[in-house]
C-alpha cells in the first residue's frame, strides 16, 4: 500500500496545476514517505487530483500594410496576451510587420496557451511611366506597370495603360495578388507646336574634362544633337568626351514631343587649353649641393613636396635635397586650367669605389706596411684573408683595422693570399669582392 505524508498542504495549494501533476508522478513512481500516511485506494487528496486542462484556440490573420486584424481567443474564462495587450479575449491589432501573439487562458487552476500569427503583406507602389508632355491636339500613353491583378484609373479605365488627350493629374489604384492596394500619380502637360527649348552646360571647361549638355523640356520622345567634331547624340543629357579645345563651338538640339511637335535650341560651349609647362631637365648633383628649378608656361605654380625647397609658389625655387628625389609642379593658367610636370634630381655617388690593394710590404718602413680596405664612406664590411692552404689568417669588420702580415704571432712569409670582402656604403651601394693579394718582405 502506498503512503503519502503531507507536511505543508497550504504550500501545495499554491502550486500550479502542472507542478501538482509532476508531484503526483513523483509520488506514484517513487512512493516517497513524507512523514504521515494515508491509504491510496484510487482516491487522492483533492489538491493532488489533476483537473481537465482547458483547450485555448485563437485565429491567425493576414492583412495588408496599414490594416487591422481581429484576434479572438476561446476555451477559457480569463485571458492574458503578450505584446502589451489587455486581458480581453478579443483583440484588434495593427502590426507594421508580420507578428506573433501569444494568449494564455485560465479556468480555475487550469492553464493553456495558443499562438496567433498576423501576416502583414506590403502594399504595392505603382510607378506611372510615359511621356508627360504632348502636343496640343495630340495624345500620350500612361502605363502603371505590370504584375497587378486589378487597375483602376481616376478618369476611368481598368487596364494597365491608358491613352490621354487632356492635361491634368492622373491617379491609378492597383491591387496585387495578396489583395493589397496602392496608388500612383502623374501630371500630364500639353504644349503648343512651338516648344520652348532650354539648353544648359557646364561650360567653360578645361581640355581633358567632360562637357555636359542638357536640354529641356524632359520627357520628349526624341532628341537630336549636333556640334563640333561631328558630335551627335540622341540623349536628353549628353556628354562630349572629345577633350580638346576643338570641342569649343555651338551645339544644336531638336526636341520632339509625343504628337510630333518639335522645338530647337542652341548653346555655345568653350573648352580652354591646358598650360604648356616647360620644366628643368632631370639632373644629378653632389651631396650638400643645391640646384635651381625652373618652370614656365603658366601664371601660377605650386611645387611639392615642399621639403628642402626655398619656395613652393614661385616659378624658380632652389632645391637642397639630402637624397635623390622628384619634385612636381602644378601650373595654372589665367583660364583656371592646370597641368602637372615633374623633375628628378639624383644624388651623385660621392663615396667612390671600395677596393683592396693587390700587394703590401709589412717590412717596418712605414710605407704600405698594413693591408687595409679603402673607401670614402664604408658603413659596414666583412673582410677575410686566407693562405694557400685555406687557413684564415686575418679577419676584420672595421675599415681602420688592417692586416700587418702577422699570423699566429709570427711574420708570414712572402706569399700570395686570397681575400673575400663584403661591404656597404652609407649611400646604400653594396659590393662583394674576391681577389689575390701578395705579401712581400
C-alpha positions as CSV (number, residue, x, y, z in Angstrom):
1,X,0.0,0.0,0.0
2,X,1.3,3.5,-1.0
3,X,1.5,6.0,1.9
4,X,2.0,9.8,1.4
5,X,3.0,12.3,4.1
6,X,1.9,15.9,3.6
7,X,3.8,18.4,5.9
8,X,2.6,21.7,4.5
9,X,-0.6,21.3,2.4
10,X,-1.2,25.1,2.4
11,X,2.0,25.5,0.4
12,X,1.0,22.8,-2.1
13,X,-2.3,24.6,-2.7
14,X,-0.2,27.4,-4.2
15,X,1.5,25.1,-6.7
16,X,0.4,25.4,-10.4
17,X,-1.6,22.6,-12.0
18,X,1.5,21.5,-13.9
19,X,3.6,21.3,-10.7
20,X,0.9,19.2,-9.0
21,X,0.8,16.8,-11.9
22,X,4.6,16.4,-11.7
23,X,4.3,15.9,-7.9
24,X,1.7,13.1,-8.4
25,X,4.0,11.4,-10.9
26,X,6.9,11.5,-8.4
27,X,4.7,10.2,-5.6
28,X,3.5,7.3,-7.7
29,X,6.8,6.3,-9.1
30,X,9.0,6.6,-6.0
31,X,6.5,6.1,-3.2
32,X,8.0,8.8,-1.1
33,X,7.4,8.6,2.7
34,X,6.8,12.2,3.8
35,X,6.1,11.6,7.5
36,X,2.3,10.8,7.9
37,X,0.5,8.3,5.7
38,X,-2.9,7.6,4.3
39,X,-4.1,4.7,2.1
40,X,-4.2,5.0,-1.6
41,X,-7.2,3.1,-2.8
42,X,-7.8,5.0,-6.1
43,X,-8.5,8.3,-4.4
44,X,-6.0,11.2,-3.7
45,X,-6.4,14.3,-1.7
46,X,-8.4,16.9,-3.6
47,X,-5.4,19.3,-4.0
48,X,-3.4,16.5,-5.7
49,X,-6.2,15.4,-8.2
50,X,-5.4,16.8,-11.7
51,X,-8.3,18.6,-13.3
52,X,-9.0,18.6,-17.0
53,X,-6.9,21.2,-18.8
54,X,-8.7,23.9,-20.8
55,X,-8.2,24.0,-24.6
56,X,-7.4,27.5,-25.8
57,X,-7.6,28.5,-29.5
58,X,-7.0,31.7,-31.3
59,X,-7.3,32.6,-35.0
60,X,-4.5,33.6,-37.4
61,X,-4.9,36.5,-39.8
62,X,-3.5,38.0,-43.0
63,X,-3.7,41.7,-43.6
64,X,-2.2,44.4,-45.8
65,X,0.1,47.1,-44.5
66,X,-1.9,49.7,-42.6
67,X,-4.9,47.4,-41.9
68,X,-6.1,45.9,-38.6
69,X,-6.8,42.3,-37.6
70,X,-9.2,40.9,-35.0
71,X,-7.9,38.1,-32.9
72,X,-10.5,36.1,-30.9
73,X,-9.5,33.6,-28.2
74,X,-11.9,30.9,-26.9
75,X,-11.8,28.0,-24.5
76,X,-11.2,29.7,-21.1
77,X,-12.8,32.1,-18.7
78,X,-9.9,34.5,-18.4
79,X,-7.2,35.5,-20.9
80,X,-3.8,37.3,-20.9
81,X,-1.8,38.4,-24.0
82,X,1.8,39.3,-24.7
83,X,2.9,42.3,-26.6
84,X,1.3,44.7,-24.1
85,X,-2.3,43.8,-25.0
86,X,-5.1,43.8,-22.3
87,X,-7.0,40.9,-20.9
88,X,-10.0,40.8,-23.3
89,X,-10.5,37.7,-25.3
90,X,-11.0,39.8,-28.4
91,X,-8.1,42.0,-29.6
92,X,-7.8,44.4,-32.5
93,X,-4.1,44.7,-33.6
94,X,-2.4,46.7,-36.3
95,X,1.2,45.4,-36.7
96,X,3.5,47.0,-39.2
97,X,5.2,43.7,-40.0
98,X,4.3,40.0,-39.5
99,X,3.9,39.4,-35.8
100,X,3.1,36.5,-33.4
101,X,0.8,37.0,-30.4
102,X,0.6,34.5,-27.5
103,X,-2.6,34.2,-25.5
104,X,-2.8,32.3,-22.2
105,X,-6.2,31.2,-21.0
106,X,-7.2,30.0,-17.5
107,X,-10.2,28.4,-15.9
108,X,-9.8,27.9,-12.2
109,X,-6.4,26.3,-11.8
110,X,-6.2,25.0,-15.4
111,X,-4.0,26.9,-17.8
112,X,-3.4,26.6,-21.6
113,X,-1.9,28.8,-24.3
114,X,-2.0,29.3,-28.1
115,X,-0.2,31.5,-30.6
116,X,-1.8,33.6,-33.4
117,X,0.3,34.9,-36.3
118,X,-0.7,38.1,-38.1
119,X,0.9,38.1,-41.6
120,X,1.4,41.6,-43.0
121,X,1.7,41.9,-46.8
122,X,3.2,45.1,-48.2
123,X,1.1,47.5,-50.3
124,X,2.1,47.9,-54.0
125,X,3.7,51.2,-55.1
126,X,2.8,51.7,-58.8
127,X,5.0,53.9,-60.9
128,X,3.3,55.6,-63.9
129,X,5.6,55.8,-66.9
130,X,5.0,57.6,-70.3
131,X,5.6,60.9,-71.9
132,X,4.2,63.6,-69.6
133,X,4.4,66.2,-72.3
134,X,2.5,66.0,-75.5
135,X,1.5,68.3,-78.3
136,X,-1.8,70.2,-78.1
137,X,-4.3,68.1,-80.1
138,X,-2.2,65.0,-79.7
139,X,-2.1,62.3,-77.0
140,X,0.2,60.3,-74.8
141,X,0.0,56.9,-73.1
142,X,0.4,56.3,-69.4
143,X,1.4,52.9,-68.1
144,X,1.0,51.7,-64.4
145,X,3.3,48.7,-64.8
146,X,2.7,45.0,-64.9
147,X,2.2,42.4,-62.2
148,X,-1.1,43.6,-60.7
149,X,-4.4,41.8,-60.8
150,X,-6.6,44.9,-60.9
151,X,-6.2,48.5,-62.1
152,X,-8.5,51.5,-61.7
153,X,-7.7,54.9,-63.1
154,X,-9.3,58.1,-61.7
155,X,-10.5,59.2,-65.1
156,X,-11.9,55.8,-65.8
157,X,-10.4,52.6,-67.2
158,X,-9.2,49.4,-65.6
159,X,-6.3,48.4,-67.8
160,X,-2.6,48.6,-67.3
161,X,-2.2,51.5,-69.6
162,X,-4.5,54.3,-70.8
163,X,-4.3,56.9,-73.6
164,X,-4.9,60.5,-72.5
165,X,-5.7,63.5,-74.7
166,X,-6.1,66.2,-72.0
167,X,-3.8,67.7,-69.4
168,X,-4.3,67.0,-65.6
169,X,-3.3,64.7,-62.8
170,X,-4.0,61.0,-63.3
171,X,-4.2,58.6,-60.4
172,X,-4.2,54.8,-60.7
173,X,-5.1,52.4,-57.9
174,X,-3.7,48.9,-58.3
175,X,-4.4,45.6,-56.4
176,X,-1.8,42.8,-56.2
177,X,-2.3,39.1,-55.8
178,X,-2.4,39.5,-52.0
179,X,-5.4,41.8,-52.2
180,X,-3.4,44.8,-51.2
181,X,-3.8,48.1,-52.9
182,X,-1.6,51.1,-53.7
183,X,-1.9,54.4,-55.7
184,X,0.4,56.3,-58.0
185,X,0.0,59.7,-59.7
186,X,1.4,61.5,-62.8
187,X,0.7,65.0,-64.1
188,X,0.4,65.4,-67.9
189,X,1.0,68.7,-69.6
190,X,0.3,69.7,-73.2
191,X,2.3,72.2,-75.2
192,X,1.7,74.1,-78.5
193,X,3.6,73.3,-81.7
194,X,6.3,75.8,-80.8
195,X,8.2,74.1,-78.0
196,X,10.3,76.4,-75.8
197,X,13.6,74.6,-75.6
198,X,16.2,75.5,-73.0
199,X,19.8,74.3,-73.1
200,X,22.4,74.3,-70.3
201,X,26.0,73.1,-69.9
202,X,29.0,73.1,-67.6
203,X,30.9,75.3,-70.0
204,X,33.5,76.7,-69.8
205,X,35.7,73.7,-69.1
206,X,39.4,72.8,-69.4
207,X,40.8,70.4,-72.0
208,X,40.7,66.8,-70.7
209,X,37.4,67.4,-68.9
210,X,33.9,66.2,-70.0
211,X,31.4,68.7,-71.5
212,X,27.9,68.1,-70.1
213,X,24.9,69.2,-72.2
214,X,21.3,69.2,-71.1
215,X,18.1,70.0,-73.0
216,X,14.7,70.9,-71.5
217,X,11.9,70.0,-71.5
218,X,12.5,66.5,-70.4
219,X,10.1,63.7,-71.3
220,X,10.4,64.1,-75.1
221,X,10.1,61.3,-77.5
222,X,13.3,62.2,-79.3
223,X,16.4,64.4,-79.0
224,X,18.8,65.1,-81.8
225,X,22.1,66.9,-81.0
226,X,24.8,68.2,-83.4
227,X,28.0,70.0,-82.7
228,X,31.8,70.5,-83.4
229,X,33.9,67.5,-84.3
230,X,30.9,65.8,-85.8
231,X,29.3,65.4,-82.4
232,X,25.9,63.7,-82.3
233,X,23.7,62.4,-79.6
234,X,20.1,61.2,-79.1
235,X,20.0,61.7,-75.3
236,X,18.3,64.4,-73.3
237,X,21.6,64.8,-71.3
238,X,24.6,64.3,-73.4
239,X,28.4,64.1,-72.6
240,X,31.0,65.3,-75.0
241,X,34.2,63.4,-74.4
242,X,36.5,64.9,-77.1
243,X,38.8,66.6,-74.5
244,X,40.5,69.2,-76.8
245,X,39.9,72.8,-77.5
246,X,38.4,71.8,-80.8
247,X,35.2,70.9,-78.8
248,X,34.6,74.7,-78.5
249,X,31.7,75.9,-80.6
250,X,27.9,75.9,-81.0
251,X,25.8,72.9,-80.1
252,X,22.3,72.5,-81.5
253,X,19.4,70.3,-80.4
254,X,16.0,69.4,-81.8
255,X,13.4,68.1,-79.3
256,X,10.4,66.1,-80.4
257,X,7.3,65.5,-78.1
258,X,4.5,63.0,-78.3
259,X,2.3,64.1,-81.1
260,X,5.2,65.2,-83.3
261,X,5.6,68.8,-82.3
262,X,9.2,70.0,-82.1
263,X,11.4,72.7,-80.8
264,X,15.1,73.7,-81.3
265,X,17.8,75.3,-79.3
266,X,21.4,76.1,-79.3
267,X,24.2,76.8,-76.9
268,X,27.9,77.9,-77.1
269,X,30.4,75.9,-75.2
270,X,34.0,76.8,-74.5
271,X,36.9,74.4,-73.8
272,X,40.1,76.2,-72.6
273,X,43.5,74.8,-73.3
274,X,45.8,73.5,-70.6
275,X,49.0,75.3,-69.8
276,X,52.1,74.0,-71.6
277,X,54.6,73.6,-68.9
278,X,58.4,73.8,-69.6
279,X,60.4,72.4,-66.7
280,X,64.1,72.0,-65.8
281,X,65.6,68.7,-67.2
282,X,66.3,65.9,-64.8
283,X,69.7,66.4,-63.3
284,X,72.4,65.0,-60.9
285,X,74.0,66.9,-58.1
286,X,76.7,66.3,-55.4
287,X,75.8,65.8,-51.8
288,X,75.3,69.1,-49.9
289,X,74.8,70.9,-53.2
290,X,71.8,72.9,-54.5
291,X,70.1,73.2,-57.8
292,X,67.7,75.8,-59.1
293,X,64.5,74.5,-60.6
294,X,62.7,76.5,-63.3
295,X,59.1,76.2,-64.6
296,X,57.4,78.4,-67.2
297,X,54.2,78.3,-69.3
298,X,51.7,79.1,-66.6
299,X,50.6,82.1,-64.5
300,X,50.9,80.4,-61.0
301,X,52.8,77.4,-59.6
302,X,52.6,75.0,-56.7
303,X,55.6,72.8,-56.0
304,X,55.6,69.5,-54.0
305,X,56.9,68.1,-51.8
306,X,57.9,71.3,-50.0
307,X,60.9,69.6,-48.3
308,X,64.2,71.4,-48.9
309,X,62.7,73.9,-51.3
310,X,63.3,77.7,-51.0
311,X,59.7,78.4,-52.0
312,X,56.6,76.4,-53.2
313,X,54.6,79.0,-55.1
314,X,57.4,80.6,-57.2
315,X,58.4,79.5,-60.7
316,X,62.1,79.0,-59.8
317,X,62.7,77.5,-56.3
318,X,66.1,76.4,-55.1
319,X,66.3,72.7,-54.1
320,X,68.7,71.4,-51.5
321,X,67.8,67.7,-51.3
322,X,69.6,65.2,-49.0
323,X,68.9,62.3,-51.3
324,X,67.5,61.5,-54.7
325,X,64.0,63.0,-55.1
326,X,61.4,64.0,-57.7
327,X,59.8,67.5,-57.4
328,X,56.5,68.1,-59.2
329,X,54.8,71.4,-60.0
330,X,51.2,72.2,-60.8
331,X,51.0,75.1,-63.2
332,X,47.7,77.0,-63.6
333,X,46.9,79.5,-66.5
334,X,44.7,82.5,-66.5
335,X,41.7,80.4,-67.6
336,X,42.0,78.4,-64.4
337,X,43.2,75.2,-66.2
338,X,46.1,73.3,-64.7
339,X,48.7,70.7,-65.7
340,X,51.5,68.9,-63.8
341,X,55.1,68.2,-64.6
342,X,58.0,66.6,-62.6
343,X,61.7,66.8,-62.5
344,X,64.0,64.1,-60.9
345,X,67.2,65.1,-59.0
346,X,69.7,62.3,-58.5
347,X,72.4,62.4,-55.9
348,X,75.8,61.6,-57.3
349,X,77.8,58.8,-55.7
350,X,80.4,60.7,-53.7
351,X,81.5,57.6,-51.9
352,X,83.5,56.3,-54.8
353,X,84.7,52.7,-55.2
354,X,85.5,50.3,-52.4
355,X,88.8,48.4,-53.2
356,X,91.7,46.3,-51.8
357,X,95.3,46.8,-52.8
358,X,96.9,43.9,-54.8
359,X,100.1,43.9,-52.6
360,X,101.6,45.2,-49.4
361,X,105.0,45.0,-47.7
362,X,105.0,44.7,-43.9
363,X,108.7,45.4,-43.5
364,X,108.6,48.2,-41.0
365,X,109.4,51.1,-43.3
366,X,106.0,52.6,-42.6
367,X,105.1,52.5,-46.2
368,X,102.4,50.1,-47.2
369,X,103.0,48.1,-44.0
370,X,99.3,47.2,-43.4
371,X,96.7,45.9,-45.8
372,X,93.5,48.0,-45.5
373,X,90.1,48.1,-47.2
374,X,89.8,51.5,-48.9
375,X,86.6,53.6,-49.4
376,X,85.3,57.1,-48.5
377,X,82.1,56.1,-46.7
378,X,82.1,52.5,-45.7
379,X,79.2,51.8,-43.5
380,X,79.8,48.1,-42.8
381,X,82.2,45.3,-44.0
382,X,83.3,41.7,-43.6
383,X,87.0,41.3,-44.7
384,X,88.8,37.9,-44.5
385,X,92.2,36.7,-45.8
386,X,93.2,33.0,-46.4
387,X,96.5,31.4,-47.1
388,X,97.1,28.8,-49.9
389,X,96.1,26.0,-47.5
390,X,92.7,27.6,-46.8
391,X,93.5,28.8,-43.3
392,X,92.0,32.1,-42.3
393,X,94.9,34.3,-41.4
394,X,93.0,37.6,-40.8
395,X,89.5,39.0,-40.3
396,X,88.1,42.5,-39.8
397,X,84.8,44.4,-39.8
398,X,86.4,47.8,-39.3
399,X,88.0,49.7,-42.2
400,X,90.5,51.2,-39.8
401,X,91.8,47.8,-38.8
402,X,94.0,46.1,-41.4
403,X,96.4,43.1,-41.6
404,X,100.0,43.7,-40.6
405,X,101.2,40.4,-42.1
406,X,101.3,38.5,-38.7
407,X,99.8,35.1,-38.4
408,X,99.8,33.2,-35.1
409,X,102.2,35.6,-33.6
410,X,104.8,35.3,-36.4
411,X,105.5,37.2,-39.5
412,X,104.1,35.4,-42.5
413,X,106.5,34.7,-45.4
414,X,106.3,36.2,-48.8
415,X,103.4,34.6,-50.5
416,X,100.1,35.1,-52.4
417,X,96.9,35.2,-50.2
418,X,93.2,35.2,-51.1
419,X,90.8,37.8,-49.7
420,X,87.0,38.0,-49.5
421,X,85.2,41.3,-48.9
422,X,81.5,42.2,-48.5
423,X,80.9,45.9,-47.8
424,X,78.1,48.6,-47.9
425,X,78.5,52.3,-48.3
426,X,76.5,55.0,-46.5
427,X,74.6,55.7,-49.7
428,X,73.3,52.1,-49.8
429,X,75.6,50.8,-52.5
430,X,77.0,47.3,-51.8
431,X,80.0,45.3,-53.1
432,X,81.3,41.8,-52.9
433,X,84.9,41.4,-53.9
434,X,87.2,38.4,-54.2
435,X,90.9,38.5,-55.2
436,X,94.6,37.9,-54.6
437,X,97.0,40.0,-52.5
438,X,100.8,39.5,-52.5
439,X,102.7,39.9,-49.2
440,X,106.3,41.0,-50.0
441,X,109.1,41.3,-47.5
